[in-house]
């Protein structure tokens, strides 16, 4: 067992997140960044490169 990566303080049963908590974190990050576009800008600045959805396999 390990702590959930979303920061909730709960323990997981082998994974990094409790069920559904990856989405909770994603929504919180998006909200804090002012939306999905804002989050993209922050990530691109941090990585120093553009994020492309062309030929994205995920």
Predicted model as a PDB file, atoms N, CA, C, CB and O in Angstrom, pLDDT in the B-factor column:
MODEL        1                                                                  
ATOM      1  N   UNK A   1       0.842  -1.194   0.000  1.00 88.00           N  
ATOM      2  CA  UNK A   1       0.000   0.000   0.000  1.00 88.00           C  
ATOM      3  C   UNK A   1       0.881   1.249   0.000  1.00 88.00           C  
ATOM      4  CB  UNK A   1      -0.955   0.003   1.226  1.00 88.00           C  
ATOM      5  O   UNK A   1       1.976   1.263   0.561  1.00 88.00           O  
ATOM      6  N   UNK A   2       0.368   2.291  -0.646  1.00 94.00           N  
ATOM      7  CA  UNK A   2       1.066   3.573  -0.651  1.00 94.00           C  
ATOM      8  C   UNK A   2       0.027   4.689  -0.618  1.00 94.00           C  
ATOM      9  CB  UNK A   2       1.996   3.708  -1.902  1.00 94.00           C  
ATOM     10  O   UNK A   2      -1.168   4.448  -0.793  1.00 94.00           O  
ATOM     11  N   UNK A   3       0.498   5.903  -0.393  1.00 96.00           N  
ATOM     12  CA  UNK A   3      -0.409   7.047  -0.342  1.00 96.00           C  
ATOM     13  C   UNK A   3      -0.889   7.392  -1.757  1.00 96.00           C  
ATOM     14  CB  UNK A   3       0.290   8.272   0.315  1.00 96.00           C  
ATOM     15  O   UNK A   3      -0.128   7.312  -2.722  1.00 96.00           O  
ATOM     16  N   UNK A   4      -2.134   7.767  -1.857  1.00 97.00           N  
ATOM     17  CA  UNK A   4      -2.721   8.161  -3.140  1.00 97.00           C  
ATOM     18  C   UNK A   4      -1.996   9.399  -3.666  1.00 97.00           C  
ATOM     19  CB  UNK A   4      -4.252   8.438  -2.995  1.00 97.00           C  
ATOM     20  O   UNK A   4      -1.753  10.349  -2.921  1.00 97.00           O  
ATOM     21  N   UNK A   5      -1.654   9.379  -4.949  1.00 97.00           N  
ATOM     22  CA  UNK A   5      -0.908  10.468  -5.576  1.00 97.00           C  
ATOM     23  C   UNK A   5      -1.733  11.743  -5.763  1.00 97.00           C  
ATOM     24  CB  UNK A   5      -0.385  10.015  -6.909  1.00 97.00           C  
ATOM     25  O   UNK A   5      -1.183  12.772  -6.153  1.00 97.00           O  
ATOM     26  N   UNK A   6      -3.043  11.695  -5.491  1.00 97.00           N  
ATOM     27  CA  UNK A   6      -3.854  12.909  -5.640  1.00 97.00           C  
ATOM     28  C   UNK A   6      -3.699  13.844  -4.454  1.00 97.00           C  
ATOM     29  CB  UNK A   6      -5.319  12.544  -5.813  1.00 97.00           C  
ATOM     30  O   UNK A   6      -4.080  15.013  -4.524  1.00 97.00           O  
ATOM     31  N   UNK A   7      -3.137  13.328  -3.358  1.00 96.00           N  
ATOM     32  CA  UNK A   7      -2.936  14.171  -2.187  1.00 96.00           C  
ATOM     33  C   UNK A   7      -4.052  14.102  -1.171  1.00 96.00           C  
ATOM     34  CB  UNK A   7      -2.763  15.569  -2.611  1.00 96.00           C  
ATOM     35  O   UNK A   7      -4.089  14.909  -0.242  1.00 96.00           O  
ATOM     36  N   UNK A   8      -4.969  13.155  -1.326  1.00 96.00           N  
ATOM     37  CA  UNK A   8      -6.119  13.045  -0.417  1.00 96.00           C  
ATOM     38  C   UNK A   8      -5.742  12.478   0.953  1.00 96.00           C  
ATOM     39  CB  UNK A   8      -7.188  12.171  -1.046  1.00 96.00           C  
ATOM     40  O   UNK A   8      -6.494  12.623   1.916  1.00 96.00           O  
ATOM     41  N   UNK A   9      -4.571  11.831   1.035  1.00 96.00           N  
ATOM     42  CA  UNK A   9      -4.137  11.232   2.286  1.00 96.00           C  
ATOM     43  C   UNK A   9      -4.595   9.802   2.491  1.00 96.00           C  
ATOM     44  CB  UNK A   9      -4.613  12.052   3.408  1.00 96.00           C  
ATOM     45  O   UNK A   9      -4.287   9.196   3.517  1.00 96.00           O  
ATOM     46  N   UNK A  10      -5.330   9.249   1.525  1.00 97.00           N  
ATOM     47  CA  UNK A  10      -5.813   7.875   1.635  1.00 97.00           C  
ATOM     48  C   UNK A  10      -4.783   6.900   1.064  1.00 97.00           C  
ATOM     49  CB  UNK A  10      -7.163   7.716   0.907  1.00 97.00           C  
ATOM     50  O   UNK A  10      -3.946   7.271   0.242  1.00 97.00           O  
ATOM     51  N   UNK A  11      -4.862   5.648   1.514  1.00 96.00           N  
ATOM     52  CA  UNK A  11      -3.967   4.609   1.025  1.00 96.00           C  
ATOM     53  C   UNK A  11      -4.543   3.939  -0.218  1.00 96.00           C  
ATOM     54  CB  UNK A  11      -3.710   3.570   2.118  1.00 96.00           C  
ATOM     55  O   UNK A  11      -5.758   3.804  -0.362  1.00 96.00           O  
ATOM     56  N   UNK A  12      -3.650   3.522  -1.111  1.00 96.00           N  
ATOM     57  CA  UNK A  12      -4.062   2.780  -2.301  1.00 96.00           C  
ATOM     58  C   UNK A  12      -3.837   1.297  -2.064  1.00 96.00           C  
ATOM     59  CB  UNK A  12      -3.287   3.260  -3.558  1.00 96.00           C  
ATOM     60  O   UNK A  12      -3.220   0.900  -1.076  1.00 96.00           O  
ATOM     61  N   UNK A  13      -4.331   0.503  -2.959  1.00 91.00           N  
ATOM     62  CA  UNK A  13      -4.135  -0.944  -2.869  1.00 91.00           C  
ATOM     63  C   UNK A  13      -3.253  -1.430  -4.009  1.00 91.00           C  
ATOM     64  CB  UNK A  13      -5.489  -1.680  -2.891  1.00 91.00           C  
ATOM     65  O   UNK A  13      -3.598  -2.388  -4.700  1.00 91.00           O  
ATOM     66  N   UNK A  14      -2.137  -0.785  -4.204  1.00 89.00           N  
ATOM     67  CA  UNK A  14      -1.188  -1.223  -5.220  1.00 89.00           C  
ATOM     68  C   UNK A  14      -0.969  -0.239  -6.343  1.00 89.00           C  
ATOM     69  CB  UNK A  14      -1.637  -2.496  -5.791  1.00 89.00           C  
ATOM     70  O   UNK A  14       0.121  -0.210  -6.915  1.00 89.00           O  
ATOM     71  N   UNK A  15      -1.953   0.567  -6.685  1.00 94.00           N  
ATOM     72  CA  UNK A  15      -1.786   1.555  -7.743  1.00 94.00           C  
ATOM     73  C   UNK A  15      -1.310   2.879  -7.182  1.00 94.00           C  
ATOM     74  CB  UNK A  15      -3.087   1.749  -8.503  1.00 94.00           C  
ATOM     75  O   UNK A  15      -1.053   3.002  -5.985  1.00 94.00           O  
ATOM     76  N   UNK A  16      -1.198   3.852  -8.042  1.00 96.00           N  
ATOM     77  CA  UNK A  16      -0.779   5.189  -7.600  1.00 96.00           C  
ATOM     78  C   UNK A  16      -1.951   6.017  -7.088  1.00 96.00           C  
ATOM     79  CB  UNK A  16      -0.092   5.928  -8.741  1.00 96.00           C  
ATOM     80  O   UNK A  16      -1.767   6.940  -6.295  1.00 96.00           O  
ATOM     81  N   UNK A  17      -3.163   5.682  -7.545  1.00 97.00           N  
ATOM     82  CA  UNK A  17      -4.359   6.445  -7.186  1.00 97.00           C  
ATOM     83  C   UNK A  17      -5.448   5.522  -6.660  1.00 97.00           C  
ATOM     84  CB  UNK A  17      -4.877   7.238  -8.394  1.00 97.00           C  
ATOM     85  O   UNK A  17      -5.526   4.358  -7.053  1.00 97.00           O  
ATOM     86  N   UNK A  18      -6.282   6.038  -5.779  1.00 97.00           N  
ATOM     87  CA  UNK A  18      -7.516   5.354  -5.401  1.00 97.00           C  
ATOM     88  C   UNK A  18      -8.436   5.454  -6.623  1.00 97.00           C  
ATOM     89  CB  UNK A  18      -8.183   5.993  -4.088  1.00 97.00           C  
ATOM     90  O   UNK A  18      -8.257   6.350  -7.449  1.00 97.00           O  
ATOM     91  N   UNK A  19      -9.402   4.568  -6.753  1.00 96.00           N  
ATOM     92  CA  UNK A  19     -10.302   4.626  -7.910  1.00 96.00           C  
ATOM     93  C   UNK A  19     -10.957   6.011  -8.060  1.00 96.00           C  
ATOM     94  CB  UNK A  19     -11.387   3.549  -7.782  1.00 96.00           C  
ATOM     95  O   UNK A  19     -11.581   6.521  -7.130  1.00 96.00           O  
ATOM     96  N   UNK A  20     -10.801   6.600  -9.247  1.00 96.00           N  
ATOM     97  CA  UNK A  20     -11.395   7.897  -9.557  1.00 96.00           C  
ATOM     98  C   UNK A  20     -10.586   9.096  -9.104  1.00 96.00           C  
ATOM     99  CB  UNK A  20     -12.729   7.975  -8.951  1.00 96.00           C  
ATOM    100  O   UNK A  20     -10.905  10.223  -9.483  1.00 96.00           O  
ATOM    101  N   UNK A  21      -9.545   8.890  -8.302  1.00 97.00           N  
ATOM    102  CA  UNK A  21      -8.787  10.013  -7.762  1.00 97.00           C  
ATOM    103  C   UNK A  21      -7.847  10.638  -8.782  1.00 97.00           C  
ATOM    104  CB  UNK A  21      -8.000   9.568  -6.565  1.00 97.00           C  
ATOM    105  O   UNK A  21      -7.449  11.791  -8.620  1.00 97.00           O  
ATOM    106  N   UNK A  22      -7.482   9.901  -9.835  1.00 97.00           N  
ATOM    107  CA  UNK A  22      -6.702  10.508 -10.913  1.00 97.00           C  
ATOM    108  C   UNK A  22      -7.532  11.599 -11.584  1.00 97.00           C  
ATOM    109  CB  UNK A  22      -6.259   9.437 -11.951  1.00 97.00           C  
ATOM    110  O   UNK A  22      -7.008  12.654 -11.942  1.00 97.00           O  
ATOM    111  N   UNK A  23      -8.820  11.341 -11.751  1.00 98.00           N  
ATOM    112  CA  UNK A  23      -9.713  12.347 -12.340  1.00 98.00           C  
ATOM    113  C   UNK A  23      -9.912  13.527 -11.398  1.00 98.00           C  
ATOM    114  CB  UNK A  23     -11.069  11.721 -12.688  1.00 98.00           C  
ATOM    115  O   UNK A  23      -9.985  14.671 -11.845  1.00 98.00           O  
ATOM    116  N   UNK A  24     -10.001  13.258 -10.094  1.00 97.00           N  
ATOM    117  CA  UNK A  24     -10.124  14.343  -9.118  1.00 97.00           C  
ATOM    118  C   UNK A  24      -8.928  15.282  -9.219  1.00 97.00           C  
ATOM    119  CB  UNK A  24     -10.242  13.780  -7.686  1.00 97.00           C  
ATOM    120  O   UNK A  24      -9.088  16.502  -9.189  1.00 97.00           O  
ATOM    121  N   UNK A  25      -7.732  14.715  -9.340  1.00 97.00           N  
ATOM    122  CA  UNK A  25      -6.522  15.527  -9.463  1.00 97.00           C  
ATOM    123  C   UNK A  25      -6.516  16.292 -10.778  1.00 97.00           C  
ATOM    124  CB  UNK A  25      -5.270  14.647  -9.359  1.00 97.00           C  
ATOM    125  O   UNK A  25      -6.168  17.472 -10.808  1.00 97.00           O  
ATOM    126  N   UNK A  26      -6.896  15.635 -11.858  1.00 97.00           N  
ATOM    127  CA  UNK A  26      -6.919  16.283 -13.173  1.00 97.00           C  
ATOM    128  C   UNK A  26      -7.864  17.488 -13.166  1.00 97.00           C  
ATOM    129  CB  UNK A  26      -7.347  15.276 -14.265  1.00 97.00           C  
ATOM    130  O   UNK A  26      -7.520  18.549 -13.689  1.00 97.00           O  
ATOM    131  N   UNK A  27      -9.041  17.330 -12.583  1.00 97.00           N  
ATOM    132  CA  UNK A  27     -10.018  18.421 -12.508  1.00 97.00           C  
ATOM    133  C   UNK A  27      -9.481  19.560 -11.645  1.00 97.00           C  
ATOM    134  CB  UNK A  27     -11.363  17.909 -11.941  1.00 97.00           C  
ATOM    135  O   UNK A  27      -9.636  20.727 -12.004  1.00 97.00           O  
ATOM    136  N   UNK A  28      -8.850  19.239 -10.513  1.00 97.00           N  
ATOM    137  CA  UNK A  28      -8.310  20.271  -9.628  1.00 97.00           C  
ATOM    138  C   UNK A  28      -7.192  21.055 -10.309  1.00 97.00           C  
ATOM    139  CB  UNK A  28      -7.795  19.641  -8.331  1.00 97.00           C  
ATOM    140  O   UNK A  28      -7.113  22.276 -10.175  1.00 97.00           O  
ATOM    141  N   UNK A  29      -6.320  20.345 -11.048  1.00 97.00           N  
ATOM    142  CA  UNK A  29      -5.239  21.026 -11.769  1.00 97.00           C  
ATOM    143  C   UNK A  29      -5.792  21.939 -12.858  1.00 97.00           C  
ATOM    144  CB  UNK A  29      -4.277  20.001 -12.384  1.00 97.00           C  
ATOM    145  O   UNK A  29      -5.340  23.072 -13.029  1.00 97.00           O  
ATOM    146  N   UNK A  30      -6.761  21.435 -13.579  1.00 97.00           N  
ATOM    147  CA  UNK A  30      -7.386  22.221 -14.645  1.00 97.00           C  
ATOM    148  C   UNK A  30      -8.050  23.474 -14.072  1.00 97.00           C  
ATOM    149  CB  UNK A  30      -8.423  21.370 -15.409  1.00 97.00           C  
ATOM    150  O   UNK A  30      -7.911  24.566 -14.622  1.00 97.00           O  
ATOM    151  N   UNK A  31      -8.763  23.308 -12.976  1.00 97.00           N  
ATOM    152  CA  UNK A  31      -9.441  24.443 -12.332  1.00 97.00           C  
ATOM    153  C   UNK A  31      -8.425  25.484 -11.848  1.00 97.00           C  
ATOM    154  CB  UNK A  31     -10.306  23.953 -11.145  1.00 97.00           C  
ATOM    155  O   UNK A  31      -8.621  26.684 -12.037  1.00 97.00           O  
ATOM    156  N   UNK A  32      -7.341  25.017 -11.224  1.00 97.00           N  
ATOM    157  CA  UNK A  32      -6.319  25.929 -10.705  1.00 97.00           C  
ATOM    158  C   UNK A  32      -5.623  26.702 -11.821  1.00 97.00           C  
ATOM    159  CB  UNK A  32      -5.288  25.155  -9.895  1.00 97.00           C  
ATOM    160  O   UNK A  32      -5.187  27.835 -11.620  1.00 97.00           O  
ATOM    161  N   UNK A  33      -5.520  26.081 -13.004  1.00 98.00           N  
ATOM    162  CA  UNK A  33      -4.853  26.711 -14.144  1.00 98.00           C  
ATOM    163  C   UNK A  33      -5.786  27.607 -14.945  1.00 98.00           C  
ATOM    164  CB  UNK A  33      -4.272  25.653 -15.050  1.00 98.00           C  
ATOM    165  O   UNK A  33      -5.350  28.254 -15.898  1.00 98.00           O  
ATOM    166  N   UNK A  34      -7.055  27.657 -14.575  1.00 97.00           N  
ATOM    167  CA  UNK A  34      -8.007  28.486 -15.301  1.00 97.00           C  
ATOM    168  C   UNK A  34      -8.583  27.790 -16.518  1.00 97.00           C  
ATOM    169  CB  UNK A  34      -7.355  29.764 -15.719  1.00 97.00           C  
ATOM    170  O   UNK A  34      -9.047  28.451 -17.447  1.00 97.00           O  
ATOM    171  N   UNK A  35      -8.560  26.483 -16.526  1.00 97.00           N  
ATOM    172  CA  UNK A  35      -9.119  25.711 -17.631  1.00 97.00           C  
ATOM    173  C   UNK A  35      -8.055  24.895 -18.327  1.00 97.00           C  
ATOM    174  CB  UNK A  35      -9.799  26.625 -18.627  1.00 97.00           C  
ATOM    175  O   UNK A  35      -6.873  24.966 -17.994  1.00 97.00           O  
ATOM    176  N   UNK A  36      -8.492  24.122 -19.295  1.00 95.00           N  
ATOM    177  CA  UNK A  36      -7.596  23.219 -20.008  1.00 95.00           C  
ATOM    178  C   UNK A  36      -6.542  23.970 -20.813  1.00 95.00           C  
ATOM    179  CB  UNK A  36      -8.392  22.317 -20.924  1.00 95.00           C  
ATOM    180  O   UNK A  36      -5.387  23.548 -20.866  1.00 95.00           O  
ATOM    181  N   UNK A  37      -6.928  25.077 -21.438  1.00 96.00           N  
ATOM    182  CA  UNK A  37      -5.954  25.870 -22.196  1.00 96.00           C  
ATOM    183  C   UNK A  37      -4.875  26.437 -21.293  1.00 96.00           C  
ATOM    184  CB  UNK A  37      -6.653  27.002 -22.939  1.00 96.00           C  
ATOM    185  O   UNK A  37      -3.694  26.440 -21.643  1.00 96.00           O  
ATOM    186  N   UNK A  38      -5.287  26.918 -20.129  1.00 97.00           N  
ATOM    187  CA  UNK A  38      -4.323  27.446 -19.165  1.00 97.00           C  
ATOM    188  C   UNK A  38      -3.355  26.385 -18.697  1.00 97.00           C  
ATOM    189  CB  UNK A  38      -5.039  28.037 -17.978  1.00 97.00           C  
ATOM    190  O   UNK A  38      -2.162  26.647 -18.544  1.00 97.00           O  
ATOM    191  N   UNK A  39      -3.868  25.179 -18.467  1.00 97.00           N  
ATOM    192  CA  UNK A  39      -3.022  24.069 -18.045  1.00 97.00           C  
ATOM    193  C   UNK A  39      -2.013  23.728 -19.145  1.00 97.00           C  
ATOM    194  CB  UNK A  39      -3.882  22.833 -17.695  1.00 97.00           C  
ATOM    195  O   UNK A  39      -0.846  23.453 -18.865  1.00 97.00           O  
ATOM    196  N   UNK A  40      -2.466  23.750 -20.369  1.00 96.00           N  
ATOM    197  CA  UNK A  40      -1.566  23.469 -21.494  1.00 96.00           C  
ATOM    198  C   UNK A  40      -0.427  24.486 -21.552  1.00 96.00           C  
ATOM    199  CB  UNK A  40      -2.346  23.476 -22.823  1.00 96.00           C  
ATOM    200  O   UNK A  40       0.729  24.111 -21.748  1.00 96.00           O  
ATOM    201  N   UNK A  41      -0.744  25.759 -21.385  1.00 97.00           N  
ATOM    202  CA  UNK A  41       0.273  26.815 -21.419  1.00 97.00           C  
ATOM    203  C   UNK A  41       1.302  26.602 -20.308  1.00 97.00           C  
ATOM    204  CB  UNK A  41      -0.385  28.208 -21.279  1.00 97.00           C  
ATOM    205  O   UNK A  41       2.504  26.729 -20.542  1.00 97.00           O  
ATOM    206  N   UNK A  42       0.840  26.283 -19.120  1.00 97.00           N  
ATOM    207  CA  UNK A  42       1.747  26.048 -17.987  1.00 97.00           C  
ATOM    208  C   UNK A  42       2.665  24.864 -18.279  1.00 97.00           C  
ATOM    209  CB  UNK A  42       0.943  25.792 -16.685  1.00 97.00           C  
ATOM    210  O   UNK A  42       3.874  24.947 -18.061  1.00 97.00           O  
ATOM    211  N   UNK A  43       2.104  23.778 -18.766  1.00 97.00           N  
ATOM    212  CA  UNK A  43       2.904  22.581 -19.046  1.00 97.00           C  
ATOM    213  C   UNK A  43       3.903  22.852 -20.161  1.00 97.00           C  
ATOM    214  CB  UNK A  43       1.997  21.399 -19.425  1.00 97.00           C  
ATOM    215  O   UNK A  43       5.059  22.443 -20.063  1.00 97.00           O  
ATOM    216  N   UNK A  44       3.476  23.533 -21.215  1.00 97.00           N  
ATOM    217  CA  UNK A  44       4.385  23.832 -22.315  1.00 97.00           C  
ATOM    218  C   UNK A  44       5.542  24.719 -21.848  1.00 97.00           C  
ATOM    219  CB  UNK A  44       3.626  24.511 -23.461  1.00 97.00           C  
ATOM    220  O   UNK A  44       6.685  24.508 -22.253  1.00 97.00           O  
ATOM    221  N   UNK A  45       5.253  25.704 -21.003  1.00 98.00           N  
ATOM    222  CA  UNK A  45       6.323  26.561 -20.473  1.00 98.00           C  
ATOM    223  C   UNK A  45       7.278  25.743 -19.615  1.00 98.00           C  
ATOM    224  CB  UNK A  45       5.733  27.729 -19.648  1.00 98.00           C  
ATOM    225  O   UNK A  45       8.493  25.919 -19.701  1.00 98.00           O  
ATOM    226  N   UNK A  46       6.746  24.862 -18.801  1.00 98.00           N  
ATOM    227  CA  UNK A  46       7.575  24.034 -17.927  1.00 98.00           C  
ATOM    228  C   UNK A  46       8.459  23.076 -18.727  1.00 98.00           C  
ATOM    229  CB  UNK A  46       6.694  23.246 -16.961  1.00 98.00           C  
ATOM    230  O   UNK A  46       9.641  22.913 -18.425  1.00 98.00           O  
ATOM    231  N   UNK A  47       7.881  22.447 -19.742  1.00 97.00           N  
ATOM    232  CA  UNK A  47       8.629  21.494 -20.551  1.00 97.00           C  
ATOM    233  C   UNK A  47       9.527  22.162 -21.586  1.00 97.00           C  
ATOM    234  CB  UNK A  47       7.678  20.564 -21.241  1.00 97.00           C  
ATOM    235  O   UNK A  47      10.495  21.563 -22.055  1.00 97.00           O  
ATOM    236  N   UNK A  48       9.207  23.394 -21.937  1.00 98.00           N  
ATOM    237  CA  UNK A  48       9.977  24.094 -22.950  1.00 98.00           C  
ATOM    238  C   UNK A  48       9.695  23.611 -24.354  1.00 98.00           C  
ATOM    239  CB  UNK A  48      11.424  23.958 -22.666  1.00 98.00           C  
ATOM    240  O   UNK A  48      10.539  23.738 -25.241  1.00 98.00           O  
ATOM    241  N   UNK A  49       8.507  23.055 -24.561  1.00 97.00           N  
ATOM    242  CA  UNK A  49       8.126  22.586 -25.901  1.00 97.00           C  
ATOM    243  C   UNK A  49       6.612  22.585 -26.027  1.00 97.00           C  
ATOM    244  CB  UNK A  49       8.695  21.166 -26.179  1.00 97.00           C  
ATOM    245  O   UNK A  49       5.885  22.577 -25.033  1.00 97.00           O  
ATOM    246  N   UNK A  50       6.154  22.594 -27.272  1.00 96.00           N  
ATOM    247  CA  UNK A  50       4.729  22.571 -27.570  1.00 96.00           C  
ATOM    248  C   UNK A  50       4.161  21.164 -27.388  1.00 96.00           C  
ATOM    249  CB  UNK A  50       4.474  23.068 -28.998  1.00 96.00           C  
ATOM    250  O   UNK A  50       4.816  20.173 -27.709  1.00 96.00           O  
ATOM    251  N   UNK A  51       2.941  21.092 -26.873  1.00 94.00           N  
ATOM    252  CA  UNK A  51       2.226  19.832 -26.749  1.00 94.00           C  
ATOM    253  C   UNK A  51       1.351  19.681 -27.986  1.00 94.00           C  
ATOM    254  CB  UNK A  51       1.373  19.776 -25.430  1.00 94.00           C  
ATOM    255  O   UNK A  51       0.564  20.574 -28.300  1.00 94.00           O  
ATOM    256  N   UNK A  52       1.479  18.570 -28.683  1.00 93.00           N  
ATOM    257  CA  UNK A  52       0.708  18.328 -29.900  1.00 93.00           C  
ATOM    258  C   UNK A  52      -0.216  17.135 -29.713  1.00 93.00           C  
ATOM    259  CB  UNK A  52       1.642  18.096 -31.097  1.00 93.00           C  
ATOM    260  O   UNK A  52       0.154  16.140 -29.090  1.00 93.00           O  
ATOM    261  N   UNK A  53      -1.413  17.244 -30.255  1.00 91.00           N  
ATOM    262  CA  UNK A  53      -2.350  16.127 -30.228  1.00 91.00           C  
ATOM    263  C   UNK A  53      -2.346  15.360 -31.546  1.00 91.00           C  
ATOM    264  CB  UNK A  53      -3.753  16.626 -29.922  1.00 91.00           C  
ATOM    265  O   UNK A  53      -3.066  14.372 -31.693  1.00 91.00           O  
ATOM    266  N   UNK A  54      -1.537  15.812 -32.504  1.00 92.00           N  
ATOM    267  CA  UNK A  54      -1.428  15.126 -33.785  1.00 92.00           C  
ATOM    268  C   UNK A  54      -0.638  13.847 -33.579  1.00 92.00           C  
ATOM    269  CB  UNK A  54      -0.756  16.031 -34.858  1.00 92.00           C  
ATOM    270  O   UNK A  54       0.440  13.857 -32.986  1.00 92.00           O  
ATOM    271  N   UNK A  55      -1.191  12.739 -34.079  1.00 80.00           N  
ATOM    272  CA  UNK A  55      -0.571  11.419 -33.945  1.00 80.00           C  
ATOM    273  C   UNK A  55      -0.370  11.022 -32.495  1.00 80.00           C  
ATOM    274  CB  UNK A  55       0.757  11.393 -34.664  1.00 80.00           C  
ATOM    275  O   UNK A  55       0.555  10.276 -32.175  1.00 80.00           O  
ATOM    276  N   UNK A  56      -1.232  11.517 -31.615  1.00 62.00           N  
ATOM    277  CA  UNK A  56      -1.179  11.169 -30.200  1.00 62.00           C  
ATOM    278  C   UNK A  56      -1.817   9.816 -30.011  1.00 62.00           C  
ATOM    279  CB  UNK A  56      -1.882  12.235 -29.328  1.00 62.00           C  
ATOM    280  O   UNK A  56      -2.963   9.614 -30.413  1.00 62.00           O  
ATOM    281  N   UNK A  57      -1.101   8.879 -29.407  1.00 61.00           N  
ATOM    282  CA  UNK A  57      -1.621   7.530 -29.214  1.00 61.00           C  
ATOM    283  C   UNK A  57      -2.383   7.367 -27.910  1.00 61.00           C  
ATOM    284  CB  UNK A  57      -0.498   6.542 -29.260  1.00 61.00           C  
ATOM    285  O   UNK A  57      -2.929   6.292 -27.661  1.00 61.00           O  
ATOM    286  N   UNK A  58      -2.442   8.397 -27.066  1.00 55.00           N  
ATOM    287  CA  UNK A  58      -3.130   8.246 -25.778  1.00 55.00           C  
ATOM    288  C   UNK A  58      -4.577   8.617 -25.853  1.00 55.00           C  
ATOM    289  CB  UNK A  58      -2.466   9.077 -24.731  1.00 55.00           C  
ATOM    290  O   UNK A  58      -5.286   8.543 -24.850  1.00 55.00           O  
TER     291      UNK A  58                                                      
ENDMDL                                                                          
END                                                                             
